């Protein structure tokens, strides 16, 4: 750890244009189910960051799941969002040199608040406070959907040549094919999806993991939107539905918008900020797809633990929710659609 800190301090010194950078404290953060996040308290001497700075280092975990972007791609989305006024941690530096700490990483400012989904949903709020929080969330999601990536940083980003719904169906089929165990219910769910495609929306940039747990909340206030590793082109209704899906309410099913409040407040804010109408039939489709997707990720997380050398207990425990998600897919599709 000491040798690693020396290399990291040298990188921070050069990247920040400082005379010195001394790591005062370093500890692993609990947020981030797929990547690793480390808190860094760094004392800079000289340059624009002079003084004690609270930073966050984000890097790949020892193993990864499919369709998760590289750190340099995620950093590009974070910069784009920050430069366009979306509430995100300020991205500072990217390091390509794996010799520094063994993996590529980026540095961003650490922001205050709580991301833990159970703490966020259990926090006591009045109806007015819930509505204010959902107003901010709907407004920020509309701002994400208005982002326009361009330039060298986004050479990696290609628009799907087919409708977003078909594109993700193909992705999910490929993900299931890569898993060692059969998943008949999920395969059936994808067949149902193919027979019940939503009205095609003009693709926008989507966060694709906009949900409780990836939002930094300070009491009743949204501070920042985290974890941009799945961002890309998609149907904007996918993001709206992902946030409202039952699997992200953490037991507070009477608060259908992320376990924090009403759909109406969230929808109204989004529609007003985006000038885009909610497609209610499309939302139904994408909420079913949300449970299929999360069930696939849960299975992938289990494989990370079982066969890929991931030692964290979180992926192992995540695998156990897959049956519950599959049951929800069956419940939601019963008697609806073809």
N, C-alpha and C positions, 0 to 999 in steps of 0.2 A: 504493500500500500504506500509506503514512504517513497519508494522509487517511482511509483506511478504518479504520486503527487508532484514530484519534482518535474517530471515531463509535462504534466498538466499545467503546472504553474508557469513553465517556460512558454507553453502555447498561449496561455491567457495573457501573459506579459506582452508577447508580440502582437497578438490579435487586437488587444486593447490599446496598443501604442503607449504602454506604461513603462516606467522604470523597473518596477517589480510588481509581482502579484503573489500574495501569500495566502494559501488555503488555511483558514482558521478552523473550519469545521466541515465535515463531509459525512452525509448519512443517506441511506437508501430510503426513498419515499415509497409509501404503500400503493400509490396510484399507478396505473399502467398494467393492465392484465397481460399485454403482449410484449411491450417494450420495457426497458429499465429506465427509471428516473432517479437521479441523485440530487439531493440538495447540496449546494456549495455556498459557504460563506467565505468570501474572498476579500482581502484587504489589498486594494490597488494603491500604488504610489506613482503619481504623475499620470498625465493623459486625461481623457474625458471621464473616465470612471473612477477618478481618485476618491478614495474612502472605502468604507465597508459596503460591499454589494451582496445582496441575496440573490443567488443564481440557481438555475436548474440545468443539470446535464442530462440529456436524453440520448440513449443509445440502444442498439439492438439487444434483445435478450439472447441467451445462448442458442435458442432455436426460434423459428418463426412459423407463421401460418401463411397459406397461400393468399394472394391478392392484397397482402400488406405491403405498402410502399416502402422504398428504401428511405433512410434518414435524410438523404440529400433531397429527395423528392418531397418528403414531408416538410422539410425546411423551406422549400420554395413556396409551398402553399401557405405556410405560416407567415412568411414575409409578405406575400400577396395580400393576405387578410389584414395584417397589421398596417400595411401601407394604405389600405382602403378603409381604415377606421373601424374594422370589426374588432370586437373585444377579445383579444388574445394576448398571451404573454409576449413581450417584445423579443423577437429573435435577434440574437447578437452575433454569434460566430458559428461557422461550420468547420469541422476538422475532418479532412479526408485521410489523414495519416493514421493508419491502424497501429503504428508502433507506439503511439502515445499511451493508450490504455487498452490496446488489443482489438478495438473496434472503432468504426467511424462514429462520430457523435456530433451533436450540436449543443450550443449554450443559449439559453434564453433567461429572461428575468423570472424570478420566482414571484408569484402573485399571492396575495392573501386570500383566505377563504377555505372552504371545505368542499371536496369533490366526492367524498364517500357517500354513495347513494342512499344508504339507510339513514345516515345522519341528516342528509338533506331533506328526505321525504318525511322524517319524523319531527323535523323542526316545526314548532307551533306558529302558524301564520293566520291572520284574519283573512276573510274573503277578499278584502281590498288589497291586502299585502300579496295574496296569491295572484290576483289579477295583475298587479303591478309587475311582479316577477315574470309572469307569462307574457305580458306586453313586451318586456325587454327581450325575452327569448324569441318571440315571434318576429320582432323587429330585426334582431340580429340574424335570424335564419334567412329572412328576406335579403339582408345585406350580403350574406354568403352567396345566395343564388344570383346576385347581381355581379359577382366577380368576373373579370375578363382576363384570363391568363394569356400572356404573350411573351415573346422573346426567348432568348437562349435557355433561361431557367426552366422553360416548359416544353422543350423539344421532345421530352418523353411522353407528353400527354396527347393522346389521340382520341378523337371522337368516335364512339361506336358507329359502325356502318349500318347497324340495324336498330330497331326500337330498343330503348333502355330495358324494358321488361324482358324482351327476348335475349338481350345480351346477358342479363344476370341469370336467367334460367340456364343458359349455356354454361355460365361460370359455375353455377351450383351443381349442375350435372357433372362437370369435370372434377369439382371438389369431392363429390360423393364417390366418383370412380377411383379417386386416389386413396380413399380410406379402406382399410383392410376388412371391415365388417359391413355387411349389407344394411341398408336403411330403407326398408320397403315403404314405410309411411312417408318419408321425405321424398322418395322417388314418385310416389303417388301424388304428393302435394305439388310437385313440379309439373306433373302431367295435368293436374287440375289447373294450375296457373297457365299452362299453354293453351288450354281451352277457354280461359276466361281473361284474356289480356285486356288491360285498361285502354282507354282512349289515349292515343299517343300525344304526349306533351313535348314542347320544344325543350331539348335537354339544356340544363344549366349546370354550372359547377355546384356540386353537392358535397357536404361534409361526409355523409354516409356512415357516420357514427355519432350523430347529434342526439344525445340522450342523457338522462340522469346518470351520473357517474363520470361523465366527461365534461361536466360543467362546474366551474369553480364558483361557489355561492358563498357570499358573506352575509349571513343572516337572511335578509329579504332581498338582497341585491346580487345581480349577476356581475361577476368580476371578469371572467374569461372563459373561452371555449377551448378545450384541450383536445389532444389526440387526433391529429389530422392525417393519420396514416392510411386511411381508406378514401380520401378525398378524390374526386374525379367527376366526369360528366355523367349525369343521370337525369331521371325524371324527378323534378322538384318534389313531387308528392311522395317519393320514397323517403326523403328526410322528414317530412311532416308526419308520415305514418310511423316511421321508426321511433320518433320521439313519443308518440301516443300509444304505441303497442303495449299490450298488457304485460309483456315480459320485462318492461322497463318501468313499471309502476311500483315494484317492490312491496306488493301487498296492499297498496292504497288504490284499489280498483275504482273507488268512487271519485278519484281525482284522475281523470283519464289522460290528462296532459302531463306525462312524466311522473305521475304520482304526486304532483305539486298543485294541481288545480284543474279548472274546467277546460274542455276542448274549446268551448265558445270563446273564452278570453284569448286563448292561443291562436285559434283560427282568425278571429277578428284582427288581431295585431298583425298577423302574417299577411292577410289580404290587404289591409290598409297600407302596409309598408311596401308590398311587392306589386300592387295593382294586378294581382293574379287571383282568380277564384279557386277556392278549394274544390277539387274534383272528388266528391264523396264516394263515388263508386271506385275510383282509383285508389282512394285511401284504404278502402276495405281490402282491395287486392294487395296493396303494399304492406298492410299489417299482417296478412297471412304470410307473405313473403318474408317479413321480418322474423317471424317465428321459425320459418324454415332455415333462414340464414343463421340465426342464433343457435339453432340446434346443430347445424353443420359446424359452426365455430366451436361449440361445446365438445363435439366429437373430436375435432382437430386438436383442441386443447388437451384432451385426454391422451391423444397419441403423442403429443409433445412430451408428456410426462412418462408415458409407458415405454416409448421406443426411441425418443430423440435426445435423451439426456437432460431434459429440463427438470431441475430439482425442486422448483418452487411447488408448494402444495396447492396453490390456487388453480393451475391448470388441471390437476388431478380432481379437485373438487368440482370444477366447472363441468366436467364430463357427466356428472350425475344428474344434471338438470335436463339433459337431452330428452329422456322419456316424457317429462312433463311438457316440454315444448312440442313434442310430436303429438301428444294428446290434444294440445291446444289447436294444432293444425287441423286435426280431425274434427274437433268441435266447431271451429270457425267455418269450415267448408261444408258442414252438414246442411243439406237443403239449400245451398246458395250457389248459384251459377250452374254450369253444365256438369 
